[in-house]
Amino acid sequence: MKKFTLESKQTFSVPLEEVFEFFSKAENLGVLTPGWMEFKILTPLPIQMKPGAVIDYRISMRGLPMRWRTVIEEWDPPHRFVDVQARGPYRYWRHEHSFVEREGQTEVIDRVEYAPPGGALVNALIVKGQLRQIFQYRQGALVGVLGPSVAQSLGVR
């Protein structure tokens, strides 16, 4: 199974604890998700974030509704957490969220390892561009929540 990687980085002039507090609430996922995905959390809120926590969602990709279940694999506040897909559209999905304090600023790092159905061809034709679009939206949404980013980058390979 060929895996691909997406990495997004942004730095904000906001304290680490404040940034992590925002990310620690599952209900904030809707703020970070484009409207065209018709994102809805199905798990009753609030969700206690911890290793083993299960979050069920409904999303739409290219007009096709689907369910997605993620499990919190690692939880290390305020520095890091990892969610993995237990059920959903990918053959493999692991999303690591890291938060690093540097000189009073906080760097937000998203690293996604994924394997789409259909492998490299489907990734090149569809998935890579969709993920780039989703994470560009996410970067803009974070600016709306945390204020201007001091630096940012986005790469999919």
ABEGO torsion letter per residue (X at the ends): XBBBBBBBBBBBBBBAAAAAAAAABAAAAAAABBAAAGBBBABBOBBBBBBGBBBBBBBBBGGBBBBBBBBBABBBOAABBBBBBABEABABBBBBBBBBBBGGBBBBBBBBBBBBBGEAAAAAAAAAAAAAAAAAAAAAAAAAAAEBBABBBBBBX
